[in-house]
Amino acid sequence: MIKIGSYTKEAIKHFKNPHNYGQMKKYDGLGKAGNIVCGDVMYLYIKIGKDEKGREIIKNIKFETYGCLAAIATSSVITDLVKGKTIKEALRFNRQEVVDSLGGLPLVKIHCSVLAVDALLEAIHDYLSKNKKPIPKKLQEKHQRIKKEKKEIEKRYKEWERIDGKIRKKQDL
């Protein structure tokens, strides 16, 4: 269901009580995504483990989001959607599934669902890269798009990036 100007009860619930919120000190992958239009920024941390079949799964996931109700709600819901999933399964999630899980979002806030998916993709890319594992072609392409957008954000918000880097360094991230 597409909402024109109001938030669903589910979106408000995730905003008021976000699931899996916070920093993860010992993570296997870190994804960062931002939106140049609204200024929302999300950090998503993943810890990889093995399931009973020996497949790699997202064992734990946390996020930090600086943004609006929709950005926080989409961040929260994507962690619920992919926790316990294999990497391959997690790579299949898209923004529509995020929006649908919240019962819809106002049209002007749909971009927040892209933020959540992009941060997840970047965290998986980070994990695969660091561990010298094969990176699927679609993920490589999405990573290049996100990387290009990130450069634009960093260019436009250079001072904010500098301050954010200092704060995060003090927190040992």
C-alpha positions in Angstrom: 0.0 0.0 0.0 1.4 3.4 -1.0 0.9 6.2 1.5 0.6 9.8 0.3 1.2 11.8 3.4 1.0 9.6 6.6 3.0 6.9 8.2 1.6 3.4 9.0 1.4 2.1 12.5 4.2 -0.4 11.6 6.5 2.4 10.4 5.9 4.4 13.6 6.4 1.2 15.7 9.9 0.7 14.1 10.7 4.4 14.6 9.8 4.5 18.3 11.4 1.1 19.1 14.0 0.3 16.4 15.2 -3.3 16.2 18.9 -4.0 16.2 19.9 -0.4 16.7 23.5 0.4 17.8 27.1 0.0 17.0 28.8 -3.4 16.6 32.4 -3.3 17.6 33.5 -6.6 16.0 31.8 -6.7 12.7 32.6 -8.6 9.5 31.1 -6.1 7.1 30.2 -2.4 7.3 28.0 -0.6 4.9 27.5 3.1 4.7 24.8 4.8 2.5 23.5 8.3 2.3 21.1 10.5 0.4 22.3 13.8 -1.0 18.9 15.2 -1.2 17.7 14.8 2.4 21.0 14.2 4.3 20.1 10.9 5.8 23.1 8.6 6.5 23.0 4.9 7.6 25.8 2.6 8.9 24.9 -1.1 8.8 27.1 -3.7 10.5 26.9 -7.4 9.8 28.4 -10.4 11.6 28.6 -13.6 9.5 28.2 -17.1 11.0 27.2 -20.5 9.7 23.8 -22.2 9.7 23.2 -25.9 10.4 24.0 -26.7 6.8 27.3 -24.9 6.9 26.1 -21.9 4.8 27.2 -18.4 5.6 24.4 -16.4 7.2 24.0 -13.0 8.6 24.2 -14.1 12.3 23.9 -10.6 13.7 23.1 -7.1 12.3 23.0 -3.6 13.7 22.5 -0.2 12.4 23.0 3.5 13.2 20.9 6.0 11.2 21.0 9.7 11.2 17.7 10.7 9.6 13.9 10.9 9.7 11.2 8.5 10.8 11.3 6.7 7.5 15.0 6.3 7.4 15.1 4.8 10.9 12.0 2.6 10.3 13.5 1.2 7.0 16.8 0.6 8.8 15.1 -1.3 11.5 13.0 -3.4 9.3 15.8 -4.4 6.9 17.7 -5.8 9.9 14.6 -8.0 10.7 14.3 -9.1 7.1 17.8 -10.3 6.7 18.9 -11.5 10.1 19.5 -15.3 9.8 19.4 -15.3 6.0 22.2 -16.5 3.8 24.2 -13.9 1.9 22.6 -15.0 -1.3 19.1 -14.6 0.2 20.0 -11.2 1.7 21.2 -9.9 -1.7 17.7 -10.5 -3.2 16.0 -8.0 -0.9 14.9 -4.8 -2.6 13.3 -1.5 -1.6 9.8 -2.7 -2.3 10.0 -5.5 0.2 11.3 -3.0 2.8 8.4 -0.6 2.0 5.8 -3.5 2.0 7.1 -4.7 5.4 6.3 -1.3 6.8 2.8 -1.3 5.3 3.9 1.5 2.9 5.6 4.8 3.2 4.7 8.3 2.1 5.7 8.8 -1.5 8.2 11.5 -0.6 10.0 9.0 1.7 10.4 6.0 -0.6 14.0 7.0 -1.1 14.7 6.0 2.5 14.0 2.3 1.6 16.8 2.6 -1.0 19.2 3.8 1.7 18.5 0.7 3.8 19.1 -1.7 0.9 22.2 0.2 -0.3 23.7 0.0 3.2 23.0 -3.7 3.3 24.6 -4.3 -0.1 27.7 -2.3 1.0 28.1 -4.3 4.2 27.9 -7.5 2.2 30.4 -6.1 -0.4 32.7 -5.1 2.4 32.6 -8.6 3.9 33.2 -10.4 0.6 36.0 -8.0 -0.4 37.8 -8.3 3.0 37.6 -12.1 2.8 38.7 -12.3 -0.9 35.4 -14.1 -1.8 33.8 -13.9 -5.2 31.5 -10.8 -5.6 28.4 -11.4 -7.8 28.3 -9.2 -10.9 25.1 -7.4 -9.9 26.6 -6.6 -6.5 29.7 -5.2 -8.1 27.5 -3.0 -10.4 25.4 -1.7 -7.4 28.6 -1.1 -5.4 30.0 1.1 -8.3 26.7 3.1 -8.4 26.7 3.5 -4.6 30.4 4.5 -4.6 29.8 7.1 -7.2 26.9 8.6 -5.2 29.0 8.5 -2.0 31.7 10.6 -3.7 29.1 13.2 -4.6 27.9 13.2 -1.0 31.4 13.5 0.3 32.1 16.4 -2.1 28.9 18.3 -1.1 29.2 17.5 2.6 32.9 17.5 3.1 32.8 19.3 6.5 30.1 17.0 7.8 32.1 14.0 6.8 35.2 15.4 8.6 33.3 15.9 11.8 31.5 12.5 11.5 34.9 10.9 11.0 36.3 12.5 14.2 33.3 11.4 16.2 33.5 7.8 15.0 37.2 7.7 15.6 36.7 8.7 19.2 34.2 5.8 19.5 36.8 3.4 18.1 34.8 2.5 15.0 
